[in-house]
Amino acid sequence: MEREKIEKKRRRGEFFSASYTIEASFVFPIIIAVMIAVLFLGFYLHDYAVINITAYGMVCHGAENLETAKEIEDYGQRILNNRLLATEVERVNISISNKRVQVVLEGKFVNPIFPEKMLEWKGSDEIVVKKSISIAKASDSVRKAHVLIEKLEGLWEE
């Protein structure tokens, strides 16, 4: 009697073999790891874009207003304030010559979930952005930069 009940349940598909559980135990960690990796790739790309537009805004602002390196750096810090997700800006290098303003921003991407030793990943975790502009051609570039910055600030405020 008991054997007949078990056989009916097996035919209806109420019993699953153990292979499904074993396969799932291998597949789900891989899926989760890939999802986390994609998430951190998004963090990296976001921070790269923010640092890139900040460097561009800094050179345009400096060329437009003919400011000192300290004033340009303060302007950049105001733009970057609480906007980076997983990157720490380590170094800001600003050089101003007679005809050119150059800004180099260097940041380190912090990845707390996948340490380098665990994955044996030797990829770059640094973000280095170098922007420069000629002071003579600054007016048109400055207008374009201000439009971009205003649009970005509008996105961040919403």
Salt bridges, closest charged atoms under 4 A:
GLU14 OE2 - ARG12 NH1 3.22
ASP47 OD1 - HIS46 ND1 3.12
GLU64 OE1 - HIS146 NE2 2.96
GLU67 OE2 - HIS61 NE2 3.24
ASP74 OD1 - LYS70 NZ 3.30
GLU106 OE1 - ARG91 NH2 2.59
GLU116 OE2 - LYS122 NZ 3.71
ASP125 OD2 - LYS108 NZ 2.57
ASP140 OD1 - ARG143 NH1 3.42
ASP140 OD2 - LYS144 NZ 3.61
